[in-house]
Amino acid sequence: MLLLPLLALGQTNSFNILDSQAASINSGTINGATIGATTPASGAFTTLTSSGLNAHSNAVAVGSTPVTTTSVLVNRDFTGGTNIIGVGVRPTVQADNTNTARLFYTAPNTVASTFTLSSLQHFRADQGTIGTNSVVSNQFGFYAHSSLTGATINYGFYSDIAAAASRWNYFANGTANNAFSGNTRIGSTTAPTVALDVTGAIAGSGALTLPGLAIVNTAVTGTLCWTTTTGNITVDTTGACLSSTIKVKENVYPLDIGLNQVLAMRPVSYDLKKEFNPDHQGRQVGLIAEEMALIDSRLTMKDDGGGVRGVRYQKLTAVLVKAIQEQQAEIRNTRIALAIVFFLALLISFKTKERKP
């Protein structure tokens, strides 16, 4: 066995053992840690392997007595500066490492035995004791510094778990508030340009509150307007949202449905089914979408699967106007016809009286 003479007591040392056999250093110190001491707190280093790495089969502690349930325990008091690091990992990645450099890596295994582990936690942050009269202004379970921007693409947190039952890329079970200062996108990995960008359907069971749309602090009555060119939703109190100017229209023809179609409609009153009535709304009135689709499909809307979903009640206005016009025309024609009949009857009555002796 050959031990290279690079070991100097009381100084920073490096050494290699050029032999397949194990070696022991029984005395001396390395950086102030006693070699071969019987008290763990003094920093005992025991066996060195031929690879030049420290090997220890028992629990190890820095700053306190080892704990059997903790493989490596760092319990040293923080002192000596205004910014202290418990465990610092600051390697220089060499040129031969061209794939992945993992500074912290966990991949625990379980023994081949019948048992149940209720929780496997790869990283956990717990609350310690805040001493009397001491104040911690900010506490972070995980902190990605603003300087973490040197790569081509930078992720503060990245999860790549594929969708399946009982899988979550991000699961916040606590009831505390969540805040996102930057733009957020759901349903796509394309960078968002607005505060919240959602690709896909949105389902909700509660009220949708948009306080930023109000022009005053009190409630505003208006039309919820969706501008298709920009995707913006606004509250319109002027009617500009429901633009009917000829400037935006072409191929304009008289409406081809009216009174006959209105007469075919079946107004109903109904109750919503329980699963569609979480707010316990009372008796409702309206029309049946499937029946309206048979009258004219332009008066209904469809879901993503192509099925009839609802009635476009706003379009009924034009149909009702046309129906009233047609009805008024019929009333007018009836009046004219009655007037002609009355006139003819009166004329016949006069002629009959003239013929009498």
C-alpha positions as CSV (number, residue, x, y, z in Angstrom):
1,M,0.0,0.0,0.0
2,L,1.3,3.5,-0.9
3,L,-0.1,6.6,0.9
4,L,1.0,9.7,-1.0
5,P,2.7,12.2,1.3
6,L,0.1,15.0,0.8
7,L,-1.2,14.9,4.4
8,A,-0.2,17.8,6.6
9,L,-1.6,17.9,10.1
10,G,-3.6,21.0,10.9
11,Q,-3.8,22.1,7.2
12,T,-6.1,21.6,4.2
13,N,-5.0,18.2,2.8
14,S,-5.8,16.0,-0.2
15,F,-4.6,12.4,-0.6
16,N,-5.1,9.2,-2.6
17,I,-4.5,5.6,-1.6
18,L,-3.0,3.7,-4.5
19,D,-3.9,0.2,-3.3
20,S,-6.9,-2.1,-3.4
21,Q,-6.6,-2.6,0.4
22,A,-8.2,-0.4,3.0
23,A,-6.2,2.0,5.1
24,S,-6.7,3.6,8.5
25,I,-5.4,6.9,9.9
26,N,-5.4,6.5,13.7
27,S,-4.2,9.9,14.9
28,G,-3.7,13.6,13.9
29,T,-6.1,16.1,12.7
30,I,-7.5,17.3,9.3
31,N,-8.7,20.9,9.3
32,G,-9.0,20.7,13.1
33,A,-11.0,17.5,13.1
34,T,-9.4,14.8,15.3
35,I,-8.6,11.6,13.5
36,G,-9.5,8.5,15.4
37,A,-11.3,10.3,18.3
38,T,-13.8,8.4,20.3
39,T,-16.2,11.3,20.6
40,P,-18.2,11.9,17.4
41,A,-18.7,15.6,18.2
42,S,-14.9,16.1,17.7
43,G,-15.2,14.9,14.1
44,A,-13.8,11.4,13.8
45,F,-12.7,10.2,10.4
46,T,-12.0,6.5,10.3
47,T,-11.6,4.3,7.3
48,L,-10.5,5.5,3.8
49,T,-11.1,3.4,0.7
50,S,-8.9,2.9,-2.2
51,S,-11.1,5.4,-4.2
52,G,-9.9,8.2,-2.0
53,L,-13.5,8.8,-0.6
54,N,-14.6,8.8,3.0
55,A,-16.6,5.7,3.9
56,H,-18.8,5.4,6.9
57,S,-21.4,2.7,7.6
58,N,-23.0,4.5,10.5
59,A,-24.9,7.8,11.0
60,V,-22.8,10.9,10.6
61,A,-23.4,14.3,12.3
62,V,-21.9,17.7,12.0
63,G,-22.2,19.9,15.1
64,S,-24.0,17.3,17.3
65,T,-24.3,13.6,18.2
66,P,-25.4,11.4,15.3
67,V,-29.0,10.2,15.3
68,T,-29.7,6.6,14.3
69,T,-32.7,7.6,12.2
70,T,-30.8,10.2,10.2
71,S,-27.9,9.2,7.9
72,V,-26.3,12.6,7.7
73,L,-27.3,15.3,10.3
74,V,-26.1,18.9,10.1
75,N,-26.7,20.6,13.4
76,R,-24.0,23.2,13.6
77,D,-24.9,26.6,14.9
78,F,-25.1,29.3,12.3
79,T,-22.6,32.0,13.1
80,G,-19.6,33.8,11.7
81,G,-21.4,36.0,9.1
82,T,-24.6,37.7,8.0
83,N,-25.3,35.1,5.3
84,I,-24.8,31.5,6.4
85,I,-25.1,28.3,4.4
86,G,-25.9,25.0,6.1
87,V,-24.9,22.8,3.2
88,G,-23.2,24.4,0.2
89,V,-22.9,22.7,-3.2
90,R,-20.8,24.8,-5.6
91,P,-19.0,22.5,-8.0
92,T,-17.4,23.5,-11.3
93,V,-18.9,21.4,-14.0
94,Q,-16.1,20.1,-16.2
95,A,-16.1,19.9,-20.0
96,D,-16.6,16.1,-20.1
97,N,-20.0,16.4,-18.4
98,T,-22.2,17.2,-21.5
99,N,-25.5,15.6,-20.5
100,T,-26.9,16.3,-17.0
101,A,-25.4,17.7,-13.8
102,R,-27.5,16.9,-10.8
103,L,-26.6,18.8,-7.6
104,F,-29.2,17.1,-5.5
105,Y,-30.5,13.7,-6.6
106,T,-32.8,11.2,-4.8
107,A,-33.9,7.8,-6.1
108,P,-34.8,5.8,-3.0
109,N,-35.6,2.1,-3.2
110,T,-37.7,-0.2,-1.0
111,V,-36.7,-3.6,0.3
112,A,-38.2,-6.7,-1.4
113,S,-40.6,-7.4,1.4
114,T,-44.3,-7.1,2.1
115,F,-44.9,-3.8,3.8
116,T,-46.6,-0.4,3.2
117,L,-44.8,2.9,3.4
118,S,-47.5,5.6,3.9
119,S,-45.4,8.5,2.6
120,L,-42.2,8.8,0.6
121,Q,-41.0,12.5,0.8
122,H,-38.0,13.4,-1.4
123,F,-37.8,16.9,0.0
124,R,-39.6,18.4,3.1
125,A,-39.4,21.7,4.9
126,D,-40.8,21.9,8.4
127,Q,-41.2,24.8,10.9
128,G,-38.5,25.0,13.5
129,T,-38.6,27.0,16.7
130,I,-38.6,30.7,16.5
131,G,-36.8,31.8,19.6
132,T,-38.4,34.3,22.0
133,N,-37.8,37.9,20.8
134,S,-36.3,36.8,17.5
135,V,-38.1,37.7,14.3
136,V,-37.9,35.9,10.9
137,S,-39.2,38.4,8.3
138,N,-39.5,36.0,5.4
139,Q,-39.5,32.2,5.2
140,F,-39.3,30.2,2.0
141,G,-39.9,26.4,1.7
142,F,-38.2,26.6,-1.7
143,Y,-36.5,29.7,-3.2
144,A,-35.4,30.2,-6.8
145,H,-33.3,33.3,-6.9
146,S,-33.8,36.0,-9.5
147,S,-30.3,35.4,-10.8
148,L,-31.3,31.9,-12.0
149,T,-31.4,33.1,-15.7
150,G,-28.1,32.1,-17.2
151,A,-29.3,29.1,-19.2
152,T,-31.0,29.1,-22.6
153,I,-34.3,28.2,-20.9
154,N,-34.7,28.7,-17.2
155,Y,-37.3,26.9,-14.9
156,G,-37.8,27.9,-11.3
157,F,-39.7,24.7,-10.9
158,Y,-40.2,21.9,-13.5
159,S,-42.4,18.8,-13.3
160,D,-42.8,16.3,-16.2
161,I,-45.2,13.7,-14.8
162,A,-47.5,12.3,-17.5
163,A,-51.3,12.5,-17.0
164,A,-52.9,9.5,-15.3
165,A,-55.1,8.6,-12.4
166,S,-53.6,9.8,-9.0
167,R,-50.9,11.9,-10.6
168,W,-50.4,15.6,-10.1
169,N,-47.6,17.8,-11.5
170,Y,-48.5,20.4,-8.9
171,F,-50.8,19.9,-5.9
172,A,-51.4,22.7,-3.4
173,N,-53.5,21.1,-0.6
174,G,-53.1,24.0,1.8
175,T,-55.9,26.7,2.0
176,A,-53.4,29.7,2.0
177,N,-53.5,32.1,-0.9
178,N,-51.5,31.6,-4.1
179,A,-49.9,34.4,-6.0
180,F,-48.5,34.5,-9.5
181,S,-46.9,37.9,-10.5
182,G,-45.9,36.8,-14.0
183,N,-48.2,35.8,-16.9
184,T,-49.7,32.3,-16.5
185,R,-50.8,29.9,-19.2
186,I,-52.8,26.7,-18.8
187,G,-53.2,24.0,-21.4
188,S,-50.2,25.0,-23.5
189,T,-46.5,25.6,-23.2
190,T,-46.4,28.6,-25.5
191,A,-45.3,31.7,-23.5
192,P,-48.4,33.8,-22.4
193,T,-48.7,37.5,-23.2
194,V,-51.6,38.2,-20.8
195,A,-52.1,37.6,-17.1
196,L,-54.0,34.4,-17.6
197,D,-54.2,32.5,-20.9
198,V,-56.2,29.3,-21.0
199,T,-56.2,26.9,-23.9
200,G,-59.2,24.6,-23.6
201,A,-62.5,24.5,-21.9
202,I,-63.1,26.1,-18.5
203,A,-65.6,24.7,-16.0
204,G,-66.7,26.3,-12.8
205,S,-69.3,25.7,-10.1
206,G,-69.1,29.1,-8.3
207,A,-69.7,32.7,-9.2
208,L,-67.4,34.5,-11.7
209,T,-66.3,37.8,-10.3
210,L,-64.6,40.4,-12.5
211,P,-64.3,43.5,-10.4
212,G,-61.7,45.1,-12.8
213,L,-64.4,45.4,-15.5
214,A,-66.5,47.9,-13.5
215,I,-66.0,51.6,-14.4
216,V,-67.1,52.6,-10.9
217,N,-67.0,51.0,-7.4
218,T,-70.8,50.3,-7.6
219,A,-72.4,47.6,-9.6
220,V,-72.6,48.3,-13.4
221,T,-75.4,47.1,-15.6
222,G,-74.3,46.4,-19.1
223,T,-73.5,43.8,-21.7
224,L,-70.6,41.3,-21.3
225,C,-68.7,41.8,-24.5
226,W,-66.2,39.4,-26.0
227,T,-64.0,41.0,-28.8
228,T,-63.1,38.1,-31.0
229,T,-60.1,39.9,-32.6
230,T,-58.4,40.5,-29.3
231,G,-60.0,37.9,-27.0
232,N,-60.8,40.7,-24.5
233,I,-63.9,40.6,-22.3
234,T,-65.4,43.9,-21.2
235,V,-68.6,45.3,-19.7
236,D,-70.2,47.6,-22.3
237,T,-72.7,50.2,-21.0
238,T,-73.1,52.0,-24.3
239,G,-74.2,49.3,-26.6
240,A,-71.1,49.6,-28.8
241,C,-70.3,46.0,-28.2
242,L,-73.5,44.8,-29.9
243,S,-72.6,46.6,-33.2
244,S,-75.2,46.3,-35.9
245,T,-73.8,48.8,-38.3
246,I,-73.9,47.9,-42.0
247,K,-70.2,48.5,-42.1
248,V,-69.6,45.1,-40.7
249,K,-72.2,43.2,-42.8
250,E,-72.5,41.9,-46.3
251,N,-75.0,39.7,-48.3
252,V,-77.9,41.4,-46.5
253,Y,-81.3,39.9,-47.3
254,P,-84.8,40.1,-45.7
255,L,-85.3,37.5,-43.0
256,D,-86.8,34.3,-44.3
257,I,-88.5,33.2,-41.0
258,G,-91.1,34.8,-39.0
259,L,-94.7,34.2,-37.8
260,N,-95.0,30.6,-38.9
261,Q,-91.8,29.7,-37.1
262,V,-92.9,31.6,-33.9
263,L,-96.2,29.8,-33.9
264,A,-94.2,26.5,-34.1
265,M,-92.2,27.4,-30.9
266,R,-93.2,25.8,-27.6
267,P,-92.6,28.1,-24.6
268,V,-92.3,26.0,-21.4
269,S,-91.7,26.3,-17.7
270,Y,-89.4,23.8,-16.0
271,D,-87.1,22.9,-13.1
272,L,-83.4,22.3,-13.6
273,K,-82.1,18.8,-12.7
274,K,-80.2,18.6,-9.4
275,E,-76.8,18.1,-11.0
276,F,-77.3,21.3,-13.1
277,N,-78.8,23.3,-10.3
278,P,-76.1,23.8,-7.5
279,D,-77.6,27.2,-6.5
280,H,-81.1,25.7,-6.2
281,Q,-82.7,28.1,-8.6
282,G,-86.5,28.1,-8.7
283,R,-88.9,27.5,-11.6
284,Q,-87.5,28.5,-15.0
285,V,-89.1,29.6,-18.3
286,G,-87.7,29.2,-21.8
287,L,-87.6,27.1,-24.9
288,I,-86.2,23.6,-25.7
289,A,-83.0,23.8,-27.7
290,E,-83.6,20.5,-29.6
291,E,-87.1,21.7,-30.7
292,M,-85.7,25.1,-31.8
293,A,-83.1,23.3,-33.9
294,L,-85.8,21.6,-35.9
295,I,-87.4,25.0,-36.5
296,D,-84.2,26.8,-37.5
297,S,-80.7,25.7,-36.5
298,R,-79.5,29.4,-36.6
299,L,-81.4,29.9,-33.4
300,T,-79.4,27.3,-31.4
301,M,-75.8,26.7,-30.3
302,K,-73.8,23.5,-30.3
303,D,-71.3,21.9,-27.9
304,D,-67.8,20.7,-28.9
305,G,-69.3,17.3,-29.9
306,G,-71.8,18.9,-32.3
307,G,-74.8,18.3,-30.1
308,V,-77.4,21.0,-29.6
309,R,-76.6,22.8,-26.4
310,G,-78.7,26.0,-26.0
311,V,-80.9,28.6,-27.6
312,R,-79.6,31.9,-29.0
313,Y,-82.2,34.0,-27.3
314,Q,-80.7,37.2,-28.6
315,K,-81.4,36.2,-32.2
316,L,-85.1,35.7,-31.4
317,T,-85.5,39.4,-31.5
318,A,-85.2,39.7,-35.2
319,V,-87.6,36.7,-35.7
320,L,-90.2,38.2,-33.3
321,V,-90.0,41.5,-35.1
322,K,-90.5,39.7,-38.4
323,A,-93.4,37.8,-36.9
324,I,-95.1,41.0,-35.6
325,Q,-94.7,42.6,-39.0
326,E,-96.3,39.6,-40.7
327,Q,-99.1,39.5,-38.2
328,Q,-99.7,43.2,-38.6
329,A,-99.8,42.7,-42.3
330,E,-102.4,39.9,-41.9
331,I,-104.5,42.1,-39.5
332,R,-104.3,45.0,-42.0
333,N,-105.3,42.7,-44.9
334,T,-108.2,41.3,-42.7
335,R,-109.4,44.8,-42.0
336,I,-109.3,45.7,-45.6
337,A,-111.1,42.5,-46.5
338,L,-113.8,43.2,-43.8
339,A,-114.2,46.7,-45.1
340,I,-114.7,45.5,-48.6
341,V,-117.2,42.9,-47.4
342,F,-119.0,45.5,-45.4
343,F,-119.1,47.9,-48.3
344,L,-120.4,45.2,-50.6
345,A,-123.1,44.2,-48.1
346,L,-124.1,47.8,-47.7
347,L,-124.2,48.3,-51.5
348,I,-126.4,45.2,-51.9
349,S,-128.7,46.4,-49.2
350,F,-129.2,49.7,-51.0
351,K,-129.8,48.0,-54.4
352,T,-132.4,45.7,-52.7
353,K,-134.2,48.7,-51.3
354,E,-134.3,50.5,-54.7
355,R,-136.0,47.5,-56.4
356,K,-138.9,47.4,-53.9
357,P,-142.1,49.1,-55.2
